[in-house]
């Protein structure tokens, strides 16, 4: 009648990266941290090089320009003494605006470092607040408020 087929055991493929997610407002940053980079490793059309952070297939300096942004995204690496030259990061950022995306990226990098070495990096990152999800989001617009979230219609005088 019905033959029972043996269940094949699927072996998990060993990944050469650590995956983490950072979120802020409506922005989501999916981060991959590479400790060892293969010579032929590519992300899209861009080669992955140790010591670089690629955001949406562009170098991070091209995606987030300016000194303030550079200081912000390098902060998790600086406070943990995890030198950027040791790792390669690839980040896919979606949603939100530039500020939300930058904060999501910082949270994603911090989560990846936390996964890498929990005992060493967690206390430092936690103290700075990089592992805490900032849950503040834009308030939805309510019906009858004239286009704003909290505005109320003017009541007539007397």
C-alpha positions in Angstrom: 0.0 0.0 0.0 1.6 3.3 1.1 5.3 3.1 1.4 6.9 5.1 4.1 9.9 7.0 2.9 12.8 7.5 5.2 13.2 11.1 6.4 16.4 12.6 5.1 18.4 14.4 7.7 19.4 17.9 6.4 22.7 19.1 7.6 23.0 22.8 8.2 25.5 24.6 6.1 28.0 26.3 8.3 27.8 30.1 7.7 30.8 32.2 7.5 29.1 35.2 9.1 27.0 36.2 12.1 23.6 37.7 11.4 21.8 40.3 13.5 19.0 42.8 13.1 18.7 46.4 14.3 15.5 48.4 14.3 14.5 52.0 14.9 11.2 53.7 14.0 10.3 52.1 10.7 13.9 51.4 9.6 15.3 47.8 9.7 19.0 47.1 9.3 20.0 43.4 8.6 23.7 43.1 9.5 26.2 40.4 8.6 29.5 40.3 10.5 32.3 38.4 8.8 35.3 37.4 10.9 37.0 35.6 8.1 36.5 36.8 4.6 37.0 34.5 1.6 39.0 35.9 -1.3 36.1 35.5 -3.8 33.4 36.8 -1.4 31.0 39.3 -3.1 27.8 41.0 -2.1 25.9 41.8 -5.2 28.6 43.3 -7.4 30.7 44.7 -4.6 33.6 42.5 -3.2 33.6 42.1 0.6 36.9 43.3 2.0 38.0 43.0 5.6 37.8 46.3 7.4 34.9 47.7 5.3 31.3 48.3 6.1 29.0 48.0 3.0 25.5 49.4 3.3 23.1 48.5 0.4 26.2 47.5 -1.7 27.8 50.9 -1.2 30.7 51.8 1.1 29.3 53.3 4.3 31.0 56.7 3.7 29.0 57.0 0.5 25.7 56.0 2.1 26.0 57.9 5.3 28.1 61.0 4.6 29.4 63.4 7.1 31.5 63.4 10.3 28.6 63.1 12.7 27.3 59.9 11.0 30.8 58.5 10.8 31.3 59.1 14.5 27.9 57.5 15.3 28.3 54.2 13.3 31.9 53.7 14.5 31.0 54.2 18.1 30.1 50.5 18.9 33.4 49.4 17.4 35.4 52.1 19.2 34.0 51.5 22.7 34.5 47.7 22.5 38.0 48.1 21.1 36.9 45.8 18.3 39.0 47.3 15.6 37.1 47.6 12.3 40.1 46.0 10.5 39.3 42.7 12.1 35.8 42.4 10.6 33.8 43.0 7.4 30.2 44.1 7.7 27.5 44.0 5.1 24.2 45.8 5.9 20.9 45.8 4.1 18.9 48.8 5.4 15.2 49.4 4.5 12.5 51.8 5.5 12.5 55.1 7.5 14.7 58.1 6.9 18.4 58.7 7.1 18.5 59.2 10.9 16.4 56.1 11.6 18.4 54.0 9.3 21.7 55.1 10.9 20.3 54.3 14.4 19.1 50.9 13.1 22.6 50.2 11.7 24.2 51.1 15.1 21.8 48.7 16.9 22.5 46.0 14.3 26.3 46.3 14.6 26.0 46.3 18.4 23.8 43.1 18.3 26.3 41.4 16.0 29.2 42.2 18.3 27.2 41.0 21.2 26.6 37.7 19.5 30.3 37.4 18.7 31.6 37.6 22.2 28.8 38.0 24.8 31.0 38.1 28.0 33.4 40.7 26.7 31.2 43.1 24.7 27.7 42.9 26.3 28.5 44.9 29.5 30.1 47.7 27.5 27.4 47.9 24.8 24.6 47.6 27.4 26.0 50.4 29.5 26.1 52.7 26.5 22.5 51.7 25.6 23.3 50.2 22.2 21.5 46.9 22.9 18.2 48.5 24.0 15.6 48.8 21.3 14.4 52.4 21.0 10.6 51.7 20.5 9.5 55.2 19.9 7.6 55.4 16.6 5.5 58.0 14.9 2.0 58.3 16.3 -0.8 57.4 14.0 -3.1 60.0 12.7 -6.6 59.8 14.4 -9.8 60.5 12.6 -11.3 64.0 13.0 -8.1 65.7 14.0 -7.6 67.7 10.9 -4.5 66.0 9.5 -2.5 65.8 12.8 -2.1 63.0 15.4 -3.2 65.0 18.5 -4.7 68.2 17.2 -8.3 68.7 18.0 -10.9 70.8 16.2 -11.4 74.3 17.6 -14.4 74.6 19.7 -16.7 77.6 19.2 -16.4 80.3 21.8 -19.4 80.4 24.2 
